[in-house]
Amino acid sequence: MAKTHKAGFISIIGKPNVGKSTLMNELVGERLSIITSKAQTTRHRILGMVNGEIGDTEFQLVYSDTPGIIKPMYALHEAMMEFVHGSLEDADVILFVTDIFEKYDEEDVIQKLKDTETPLLLIINKKDLATEEQIQEKITHWKAVLNPTEIMAISALQGEGLGDLLGKIIDLMPVHPPYFPKDELTDKPERFFAAEIIREKILMNYKKEIPYSCEVAITSFKEDEDIIRVAAEIYVERATQRAILLGHKGERIKKVGTEARLAMETFFAKKIFLEQYIKVEPDWRMKKAKLSRFGYGSGQD
């Protein structure tokens, strides 16, 4: 009996800090997206591919982790929201992730979804931190507000409900040949993940505006048989931010470099030699031409 092949794009959207990246990483089975307790950690649209088969159905699921939906304050935010719009346009299934602590202030998300004809699975995350009564209250609310295809309560962190979610996604996928070679895991190059690992360590080691004022660009990525040599430029907006990033005698940025190098060695399964340089690029978050250099679309100031 011939096997059926299903393939399609699943867009994961929602407000910042509801667990979208955790869910993406759990569904893909690899750590492709930054996970921290700070909002706005995901800046790009990141694709993660999963191939498999269930019974007589083979499948390729292309998950899309997107930035948390916010009201833009900078050109950077506008570019981030363009990634969200793009993911909605080509989605075969939309996963709208909320969580048990949301205060029903997702109006900017709801407006993007009200007129969609794409199957919409509403995911209530962090069920492990809620009572059954709280979960039912959320389900009742969302049925009235959006009337999604289905509402599912899960815990991405604990892996609860992910099997049922996977089954529902496969049910909704169209019959289609694979979009990508079966041995591919993501659409992003290795340089992208090297930069994201450094940015993650900055997010974890600094407070206030510093992480959000930083961008990381990989200027060299040379892979030999037993080592990868990486050179990175870290951009900030002001000289005072550069001083904070460096720390006393460069100790703080050295700590970031050590943590990033160890994380890269785990990710790439190779020894890493990492060089970091800090540069001041005034107001880079507000200038489209500069954002284009960092991979946020294209355009002129």
C-alpha positions in Angstrom: 0.0 0.0 0.0 1.4 3.4 -1.1 2.2 5.8 1.7 0.6 9.3 1.9 3.0 12.2 2.3 1.9 15.3 4.2 3.8 18.6 4.4 3.2 22.1 5.5 4.1 25.2 7.5 3.1 25.7 11.1 3.4 29.3 12.4 3.9 29.7 16.2 2.7 33.1 17.3 1.7 35.0 20.4 2.7 37.7 22.8 6.3 37.8 24.2 7.3 35.4 27.0 4.4 32.9 26.7 6.7 30.0 25.8 6.7 30.0 22.0 10.4 29.2 21.7 10.2 26.5 24.3 7.4 24.9 22.4 9.3 25.2 19.1 12.3 23.5 20.6 10.3 20.7 22.1 8.4 20.1 18.9 11.5 20.1 16.7 13.6 18.1 19.3 16.5 20.6 19.0 17.4 23.8 20.7 17.1 26.2 17.8 15.5 29.3 19.6 16.8 31.4 22.4 14.9 30.7 25.7 15.2 33.2 28.5 12.8 34.7 31.0 13.2 38.1 29.2 10.7 39.2 26.6 11.5 39.9 23.0 14.4 37.3 22.9 13.3 36.0 19.5 14.0 38.6 16.8 13.9 36.6 13.6 11.7 34.0 12.0 13.3 30.6 12.6 12.2 27.5 10.7 12.6 24.0 12.2 11.9 20.9 10.2 10.6 17.6 11.5 10.3 14.5 9.3 8.7 11.2 10.3 5.9 8.8 9.7 2.9 7.5 11.6 1.2 4.5 10.2 0.9 4.8 6.4 1.5 8.6 6.5 4.9 10.2 6.1 5.2 13.9 7.0 7.4 16.9 7.0 6.4 19.6 9.5 8.0 23.0 9.1 7.6 25.0 12.3 8.1 28.7 12.3 9.1 30.4 15.6 8.4 34.1 15.4 9.1 37.2 17.6 6.5 38.0 20.2 3.8 40.4 18.9 4.4 43.9 20.2 3.5 47.5 19.3 6.6 48.6 17.4 8.7 51.4 19.0 11.7 51.1 16.7 12.4 50.1 13.0 13.8 46.9 14.6 10.4 46.1 16.0 8.7 46.8 12.7 11.0 44.4 11.0 10.3 41.8 13.7 6.6 42.2 13.1 7.1 41.7 9.3 8.5 38.3 10.2 5.2 37.5 12.0 3.1 38.7 9.0 5.1 36.6 6.6 4.7 33.5 8.8 0.9 34.0 8.8 0.7 34.4 5.1 2.2 31.0 4.2 0.9 29.0 7.3 -1.1 25.8 6.8 -1.7 25.7 10.6 -1.4 28.5 13.1 -0.5 27.8 16.7 -1.6 30.8 18.8 0.3 30.4 22.1 -1.1 32.1 25.2 -0.5 31.0 28.8 -2.3 30.6 32.0 -1.1 34.0 33.3 -2.2 36.2 30.3 -4.4 39.1 31.3 -6.6 38.9 28.1 -4.6 41.8 26.6 -3.8 40.0 23.3 -6.0 42.3 21.2 -3.2 43.1 18.8 -2.8 39.3 18.2 -6.5 38.7 17.9 -7.0 41.3 15.2 -4.4 39.5 13.1 -6.3 36.2 13.5 -10.0 37.1 13.4 -10.3 36.9 9.6 -8.0 34.0 9.0 -9.2 30.9 7.1 -6.2 28.9 8.2 -6.8 26.3 10.8 -6.1 27.8 14.2 -5.0 25.8 17.3 -5.1 27.9 20.4 -2.5 26.7 22.9 -2.8 27.5 26.6 0.7 26.9 27.9 2.0 26.3 31.4 -0.9 24.1 32.5 1.4 22.6 35.1 1.2 25.9 37.0 -2.6 26.1 36.9 -5.7 24.5 38.5 -8.3 22.7 36.3 -10.7 25.6 37.2 -8.3 28.2 35.8 -7.7 26.2 32.6 -11.5 25.9 32.0 -11.9 29.6 32.6 -9.3 30.3 29.9 -11.0 27.8 27.5 -14.4 29.5 28.0 -12.9 32.9 27.3 -11.1 31.9 24.1 -14.1 30.0 22.7 -16.0 33.3 22.9 -13.3 35.6 21.6 -11.8 33.6 18.7 -13.7 30.4 18.2 -10.5 28.5 17.1 -10.4 25.2 15.4 -9.4 23.6 18.7 -8.1 24.7 22.1 -5.4 22.6 23.8 -3.9 23.1 27.3 -0.2 22.0 27.4 3.0 22.4 29.3 5.8 22.9 26.8 8.4 22.8 29.5 7.2 19.6 31.0 6.2 18.0 27.6 2.6 17.6 28.7 0.1 17.4 25.9 2.7 17.5 23.1 1.8 14.1 21.7 -1.9 15.1 21.2 -0.8 18.4 19.7 1.5 16.6 17.2 -1.4 14.3 16.2 -3.7 17.2 15.6 -1.1 19.1 13.5 -0.6 16.1 11.3 -4.3 15.6 10.9 -4.6 19.2 9.6 -1.6 19.1 7.2 -2.3 19.0 3.5 -1.1 16.1 1.3 2.1 17.5 -0.2 5.6 16.4 -1.1 8.4 17.7 1.3 9.4 21.3 0.9 13.0 20.7 2.1 15.5 17.9 1.9 14.8 15.4 4.6 18.2 15.8 6.2 17.7 19.5 6.8 16.9 20.7 10.3 16.5 24.4 9.8 16.7 27.2 7.2 19.3 29.2 9.1 23.0 28.9 8.5 25.5 27.9 11.2 26.6 31.6 11.5 23.1 32.5 12.6 23.2 30.1 15.5 26.6 31.2 16.5 25.3 34.8 16.7 22.2 33.7 18.6 24.2 31.9 21.2 26.3 35.0 21.9 23.2 37.1 22.1 21.6 34.6 24.5 24.6 34.9 26.8 24.4 38.7 26.7 20.7 38.4 27.6 21.5 36.2 30.6 24.4 38.3 31.9 23.2 41.9 31.6 20.1 43.8 32.8 18.0 46.8 31.7 18.5 48.1 28.2 21.9 46.5 27.4 20.6 43.2 25.9 18.0 45.0 23.7 20.6 47.5 22.5 22.9 44.7 21.3 23.2 43.0 18.0 25.7 40.3 17.1 27.2 39.8 13.6 29.5 36.9 12.7 32.3 38.2 10.5 34.2 35.0 10.2 33.2 31.3 10.6 36.0 28.9 9.5 35.5 25.2 10.1 38.5 22.9 10.2 38.5 19.2 10.9 38.8 19.6 14.7 37.9 23.2 15.4 35.7 26.1 14.3 37.1 29.6 14.4 34.5 32.2 15.0 34.9 36.0 15.0 32.0 38.1 16.2 31.2 41.8 16.3 28.8 42.9 19.0 27.1 46.2 18.2 25.7 48.7 20.8 24.2 52.1 20.4 26.3 54.2 22.8 29.8 54.3 24.2 28.5 54.0 27.7 26.8 50.7 26.7 30.1 49.5 25.4 31.8 50.2 28.7 29.1 48.3 30.6 29.4 45.4 28.2 33.1 45.2 28.6 33.1 45.5 32.4 36.1 46.1 34.6 39.2 45.1 32.7 37.0 43.3 30.2 35.9 40.7 32.7 32.2 40.8 31.9 32.6 40.3 28.1 35.2 37.6 28.8 32.5 35.7 30.8 30.0 36.1 28.0 32.7 34.7 25.6 33.5 31.7 27.8 29.8 30.8 28.2 29.1 31.3 24.5 32.1 29.2 23.5 31.0 26.3 25.7 27.5 26.5 24.3 28.7 26.5 20.7 30.9 23.5 21.4 27.8 21.6 22.5 25.7 22.9 19.6 28.2 22.3 16.9 29.9 19.2 18.5 33.4 20.7 17.9 36.0 22.8 19.6 35.4 26.5 19.2 37.9 29.4 19.1 35.9 32.6 19.6 37.0 36.2 19.2 34.6 39.1 20.1 34.8 42.7 19.2 32.5 45.4 20.5 31.5 48.3 18.2 29.3 51.4 18.7 26.7 51.8 15.9 24.5 54.8 17.0 20.7 54.2 16.8 21.0 51.0 14.8 17.6 49.8 16.0 16.0 52.9 14.3 17.7 52.8 10.9 16.5 50.4 8.2 19.7 50.4 6.2 21.7 49.3 9.2 19.0 46.7 10.2 19.3 45.3 6.7 23.0 44.6 7.3 21.9 42.5 10.4 19.4 40.5 8.4 16.2 42.3 9.2 14.7 42.7 5.7 15.9 45.4 3.3 15.3 49.0 2.9 16.7 52.5 3.2 16.7 54.9 6.1 
